[in-house]
Amino acid sequence: MELSCAPAAPPGPGPPPGPAVAEGDEYESLPSGAALGTHMVAGAVAGIMEHTVMYPVDSVKTRMQSLQPDPKAQYRSVYEALKKIVLTEGLWRPLRGINVTMLGAGPAHAMYFACYEKMKKSLSDTLQQGGNSHLANGIAGSVATLLHDAVMNPAEVVKQRMQMFNSPYKSVLSCVRTVQRTEGFGAFYRSYTTQLTMNVPFQAIHFITYEFLQEHINPRREYNPRSHIVAGAVAGAVAAAATTPLDVCKTLLNTQENTALSSLNISGHLSGMLNAFRTVYQLGGLPGFFRGVQARVIYQMPSTAIAWSVYEFFKYFLTKHKLEKRTSL
């Protein structure tokens, strides 16, 4: 079953029924069978919106996950952090690195949503004919993550290095050149396995929760912005909180935080998920794995709500537009 598509009418005599409308709502049901290109365009727009609208909070999250922050970059809350950054470092400082994020988010989310939709439909038909399989949703979300992270990981490395306090990089290009020259191409994928280890369960929890909530608050699978926003926000919050320990490790591998590594006499560059886990535990104990959890949840709730609502709208709009063009011919 296509995401947010109304179930197909059973074959039989008589004219086809009109679009189903939930009680109290005036939203039309999504036409089924959206094309691959539709998923890709809708996914790209949704991804860019998701990552840019809440980007300042993402900058705060990166800093709050620092294991040994500079005394000038210690924050008790997201609001305090944003206020302090703007007052001491400038109005535009929380947005540094947003351009490379937009560059990566478009193609990454285009492949991500297209892969998810097609795999989910194929697996649901195999595992639960004519129904919505939670196992299929989880598997499809996990596989789609492999493609997403392959594109997004280098952008994440550059973004997080530019977000850190006292970052030496003045532009995206200078960051890319410096990392390439001093650490090699592999530095852009040093956290890839950790990112996958985090994002595979994140997306499995995310998609299963989203589809579960859709079944209950939008059982007819119509285009209903309220249901997409609520389900997306809850799914994002649950998945974000559950995977924060892995996100802390990913941030350490991406930023190679000098102060933290030096305090443990680690020379060179830290690599590998197990080494990251060990380092986080040595420096922060169990609470260290939940640094920045507040900022991560605050960032993820509106981000996933935006992503799903924008994605569903563009999928609905583009599919409906194509059908109207065919009808008029």
C-alpha positions as semicolon CSV with decimal commas, in nm:
position;residue;x (nm);y (nm);z (nm)
1;M;0,000;0,000;0,000
2;E;0,134;0,339;-0,091
3;L;0,198;0,576;0,194
4;S;-0,112;0,788;0,261
5;C;-0,299;0,639;-0,032
6;A;-0,657;0,531;0,013
7;P;-0,712;0,155;-0,039
8;A;-0,824;0,056;-0,387
9;A;-1,196;-0,001;-0,440
10;P;-1,295;-0,369;-0,491
11;P;-1,394;-0,462;-0,847
12;G;-1,765;-0,470;-0,913
13;P;-2,046;-0,321;-1,117
14;G;-2,151;0,041;-1,096
15;P;-1,959;0,367;-1,117
16;P;-1,637;0,401;-0,916
17;P;-1,687;0,565;-0,576
18;G;-1,572;0,923;-0,521
19;P;-1,277;1,009;-0,298
20;A;-1,325;0,909;0,063
21;V;-1,359;1,193;0,309
22;A;-1,309;1,148;0,682
23;E;-1,578;1,288;0,908
24;G;-1,509;1,657;0,973
25;D;-1,234;1,675;0,709
26;E;-1,239;1,800;0,353
27;Y;-0,915;1,643;0,231
28;E;-0,919;1,430;-0,081
29;S;-0,762;1,087;-0,079
30;L;-0,422;1,056;-0,240
31;P;-0,425;0,896;-0,585
32;S;-0,251;0,560;-0,570
33;G;0,056;0,458;-0,767
34;A;0,264;0,775;-0,744
35;A;0,555;0,765;-0,990
36;L;0,917;0,721;-0,881
37;G;1,000;1,076;-0,996
38;T;0,717;1,210;-0,780
39;H;0,861;1,041;-0,471
40;M;1,207;1,178;-0,553
41;V;1,095;1,540;-0,605
42;A;0,871;1,532;-0,297
43;G;1,149;1,370;-0,093
44;A;1,413;1,623;-0,202
45;V;1,193;1,921;-0,108
46;A;1,097;1,759;0,223
47;G;1,462;1,683;0,308
48;I;1,583;2,036;0,242
49;M;1,295;2,181;0,447
50;E;1,354;1,935;0,732
51;H;1,723;2,014;0,767
52;T;1,710;2,391;0,717
53;V;1,410;2,505;0,922
54;M;1,550;2,366;1,249
55;Y;1,919;2,407;1,162
56;P;2,004;2,649;1,450
57;V;1,883;2,388;1,702
58;D;2,099;2,127;1,526
59;S;2,400;2,356;1,576
60;V;2,321;2,374;1,948
61;K;2,286;1,993;1,965
62;T;2,632;1,946;1,814
63;R;2,786;2,178;2,073
64;M;2,595;2,027;2,365
65;Q;2,730;1,684;2,268
66;S;3,087;1,810;2,314
67;L;3,256;1,588;2,575
68;Q;3,493;1,856;2,704
69;P;3,348;2,190;2,592
70;D;3,526;2,520;2,619
71;P;3,405;2,712;2,930
72;K;3,260;2,972;2,691
73;A;3,054;2,702;2,515
74;Q;2,880;2,537;2,808
75;Y;2,502;2,558;2,791
76;R;2,218;2,448;3,022
77;S;1,935;2,468;2,768
78;V;1,868;2,512;2,397
79;Y;1,730;2,864;2,448
80;E;2,030;2,973;2,655
81;A;2,267;2,830;2,397
82;L;2,103;3,005;2,102
83;K;2,093;3,336;2,290
84;K;2,459;3,308;2,394
85;I;2,579;3,210;2,045
86;V;2,393;3,499;1,879
87;L;2,513;3,756;2,135
88;T;2,878;3,648;2,147
89;E;2,941;3,511;1,796
90;G;2,693;3,693;1,574
91;L;2,341;3,657;1,443
92;W;2,434;3,422;1,157
93;R;2,667;3,192;1,356
94;P;2,399;2,925;1,426
95;L;2,351;2,892;1,048
96;R;2,713;2,822;0,957
97;G;2,728;2,505;0,745
98;I;2,364;2,519;0,634
99;N;2,464;2,541;0,266
100;V;2,646;2,206;0,263
101;T;2,350;2,051;0,448
102;M;2,109;2,169;0,178
103;L;2,344;2,039;-0,090
104;G;2,347;1,692;0,064
105;A;1,987;1,676;0,188
106;G;1,822;1,714;-0,155
107;P;1,966;1,409;-0,333
108;A;1,993;1,207;-0,010
109;H;1,622;1,240;0,069
110;A;1,519;1,196;-0,295
111;M;1,676;0,849;-0,296
112;Y;1,563;0,782;0,060
113;F;1,189;0,835;0,008
114;A;1,183;0,676;-0,338
115;C;1,356;0,363;-0,208
116;Y;1,133;0,350;0,100
117;E;0,806;0,379;-0,092
118;K;0,894;0,119;-0,355
119;M;1,042;-0,132;-0,109
120;K;0,755;-0,088;0,136
121;K;0,496;-0,160;-0,134
122;S;0,680;-0,468;-0,264
123;L;0,745;-0,611;0,083
124;S;0,393;-0,537;0,211
125;D;0,245;-0,720;-0,090
126;T;0,471;-1,018;-0,013
127;L;0,439;-1,028;0,366
128;Q;0,079;-0,914;0,412
129;Q;-0,119;-0,914;0,090
130;G;-0,341;-0,606;0,069
131;G;-0,235;-0,484;0,415
132;N;0,020;-0,264;0,585
133;S;0,309;-0,468;0,730
134;H;0,508;-0,305;1,012
135;L;0,797;-0,541;0,936
136;A;0,797;-0,421;0,575
137;N;0,797;-0,058;0,692
138;G;1,095;-0,121;0,920
139;I;1,297;-0,309;0,656
140;A;1,220;-0,052;0,384
141;G;1,320;0,236;0,614
142;S;1,645;0,064;0,708
143;V;1,748;-0,012;0,349
144;A;1,660;0,342;0,238
145;T;1,896;0,465;0,511
146;L;2,194;0,294;0,343
147;L;2,147;0,515;0,036
148;H;2,068;0,829;0,237
149;D;2,376;0,805;0,459
150;A;2,613;0,730;0,171
151;V;2,527;1,074;0,029
152;M;2,476;1,260;0,356
153;N;2,777;1,144;0,559
154;P;3,040;1,376;0,399
155;A;2,800;1,670;0,437
156;E;2,751;1,579;0,806
157;V;3,127;1,578;0,867
158;V;3,172;1,925;0,716
159;K;2,856;2,062;0,882
160;Q;2,948;1,947;1,233
161;R;3,305;2,073;1,210
162;M;3,175;2,415;1,112
163;Q;2,917;2,412;1,393
164;M;3,170;2,357;1,673
165;F;3,282;2,643;1,899
166;N;3,598;2,816;1,770
167;S;3,580;2,623;1,443
168;P;3,890;2,707;1,235
169;Y;3,702;2,670;0,907
170;K;3,577;2,990;0,743
171;S;3,386;2,825;0,458
172;V;3,260;2,488;0,338
173;L;3,527;2,476;0,067
174;S;3,812;2,548;0,309
175;C;3,682;2,278;0,543
176;V;3,662;2,019;0,263
177;R;4,012;2,106;0,139
178;T;4,167;2,101;0,486
179;V;4,011;1,770;0,586
180;Q;4,107;1,613;0,253
181;R;4,466;1,738;0,279
182;T;4,530;1,654;0,646
183;E;4,314;1,344;0,704
184;G;4,245;1,201;0,360
185;F;3,920;1,112;0,183
186;G;3,841;0,844;0,441
187;A;3,774;1,115;0,700
188;F;3,444;1,193;0,527
189;Y;3,328;0,837;0,596
190;R;3,496;0,774;0,930
191;S;3,160;0,778;1,107
192;Y;2,966;0,595;0,834
193;T;2,932;0,264;1,019
194;T;2,832;0,448;1,339
195;Q;2,589;0,662;1,139
196;L;2,433;0,348;0,993
197;T;2,427;0,178;1,333
198;M;2,236;0,482;1,460
199;N;2,015;0,554;1,158
200;V;1,903;0,199;1,080
201;P;1,730;0,158;1,420
202;F;1,631;0,527;1,413
203;Q;1,451;0,490;1,080
204;A;1,303;0,152;1,171
205;I;1,153;0,303;1,491
206;H;1,059;0,620;1,302
207;F;0,873;0,452;1,015
208;I;0,706;0,184;1,229
209;T;0,581;0,452;1,473
210;Y;0,466;0,680;1,191
211;E;0,277;0,406;1,007
212;F;0,128;0,275;1,334
213;L;-0,004;0,621;1,424
214;Q;-0,134;0,674;1,070
215;E;-0,336;0,353;1,100
216;H;-0,507;0,492;1,409
217;I;-0,551;0,864;1,334
218;N;-0,577;0,846;0,955
219;P;-0,707;0,493;0,880
220;R;-0,833;0,588;0,532
221;R;-0,484;0,707;0,437
222;E;-0,606;1,039;0,299
223;Y;-0,401;1,353;0,248
224;N;-0,456;1,498;0,596
225;P;-0,187;1,749;0,706
226;R;-0,278;1,729;1,074
227;S;-0,229;1,353;1,089
228;H;0,105;1,375;0,904
229;I;0,233;1,647;1,140
230;V;0,127;1,470;1,461
231;A;0,247;1,125;1,354
232;G;0,574;1,267;1,219
233;A;0,650;1,466;1,535
234;V;0,582;1,174;1,772
235;A;0,776;0,928;1,555
236;G;1,074;1,167;1,538
237;A;1,079;1,226;1,914
238;V;1,067;0,855;2,002
239;A;1,336;0,760;1,750
240;A;1,562;1,054;1,848
241;A;1,554;0,982;2,221
242;A;1,620;0,610;2,170
243;T;1,926;0,663;1,948
244;T;2,095;0,959;2,124
245;P;2,390;0,749;2,258
246;L;2,486;0,657;1,901
247;D;2,447;1,019;1,790
248;V;2,694;1,131;2,060
249;C;2,947;0,877;1,928
250;K;2,887;0,990;1,570
251;T;2,948;1,354;1,667
252;L;3,278;1,261;1,835
253;L;3,396;1,072;1,523
254;N;3,290;1,358;1,292
255;T;3,443;1,642;1,492
256;Q;3,751;1,460;1,631
257;E;3,723;1,689;1,935
258;N;4,085;1,778;2,016
259;T;4,045;1,862;2,386
260;A;3,862;1,538;2,461
261;L;4,109;1,318;2,272
262;S;4,414;1,493;2,419
263;S;4,287;1,441;2,776
264;L;4,300;1,064;2,716
265;N;4,638;1,085;2,538
266;I;4,482;0,972;2,210
267;S;4,712;1,072;1,927
268;G;4,608;1,080;1,564
269;H;4,244;1,034;1,472
270;L;3,978;0,836;1,654
271;S;3,801;0,581;1,435
272;G;3,558;0,295;1,487
273;M;3,234;0,274;1,678
274;L;3,377;0,070;1,968
275;N;3,658;0,323;2,021
276;A;3,403;0,604;2,018
277;F;3,185;0,424;2,275
278;R;3,488;0,365;2,498
279;T;3,599;0,729;2,474
280;V;3,254;0,867;2,553
281;Y;3,225;0,639;2,856
282;Q;3,573;0,728;2,986
283;L;3,502;1,101;2,962
284;G;3,136;1,119;3,062
285;G;3,024;0,787;3,204
286;L;2,668;0,673;3,125
287;P;2,529;1,032;3,134
288;G;2,779;1,120;2,859
289;F;2,581;0,909;2,613
290;F;2,279;1,135;2,660
291;R;2,449;1,471;2,611
292;G;2,231;1,694;2,399
293;V;1,925;1,467;2,420
294;Q;1,699;1,766;2,488
295;A;1,827;1,953;2,182
296;R;1,809;1,638;1,970
297;V;1,442;1,573;2,054
298;I;1,350;1,943;2,018
299;Y;1,522;1,943;1,676
300;Q;1,379;1,612;1,558
301;M;1,010;1,661;1,647
302;P;0,941;1,959;1,419
303;S;1,194;1,833;1,162
304;T;1,017;1,503;1,102
305;A;0,677;1,673;1,122
306;I;0,792;1,917;0,851
307;A;0,946;1,638;0,642
308;W;0,633;1,421;0,641
309;S;0,385;1,704;0,589
310;V;0,590;1,859;0,304
311;Y;0,656;1,517;0,148
312;E;0,290;1,413;0,162
313;F;0,177;1,749;0,023
314;F;0,415;1,741;-0,276
315;K;0,340;1,375;-0,345
316;Y;-0,032;1,457;-0,339
317;F;0,007;1,775;-0,547
318;L;0,234;1,624;-0,813
319;T;0,031;1,305;-0,851
320;K;-0,299;1,493;-0,867
321;H;-0,153;1,735;-1,124
322;K;-0,040;1,447;-1,347
323;L;-0,380;1,279;-1,328
324;E;-0,557;1,606;-1,414
325;K;-0,331;1,651;-1,718
326;R;-0,410;1,299;-1,839
327;T;-0,784;1,357;-1,790
328;S;-0,779;1,681;-1,987
329;L;-0,605;1,518;-2,286
